[in-house]
Amino acid sequence: MVRSLEEFGIDRLAVEDRLELIGLIWDSVAAEQVPTPIPDWHRQELDRRIAAADADPHAGIPWDVVRARLLGAS
């Protein structure tokens, strides 16, 4: 059964309250510590990316360089 935001009254909350609710819900899910199976296609994609990184280790950009660019301190 799919429920709507309106049914829960969430649509009437202010944006700040909805964002806070997202955090509360996320924290409650994380607290359950229920193991979530990783789909096979996720594993395959991770294996593909690891192989690509191993094949050309200089293809990436170091995090400190990326961060400096994002912060405009190139």
TATA-V30095 format. One line per field, one symbol per residue. phi: phi as a letter, one per 30 degrees, with the letter a starting at -180 (. if undefined). psi: psi as a letter, one per 20 degrees, with the letter a starting at -180 (. if undefined). Layout:
BEGIN
phi=???
psi=???
END
This chain:
BEGIN
phi=.cccddddiddcddeedddddeddddddddddhddcdcdedddddddddddddddbdcddceeddddddddice
psi=ppqrhhhijhiiqqgghhgggggggghhghhhlpppqpqhhggggggghgggghhmijhrpqghggggghikk.
END
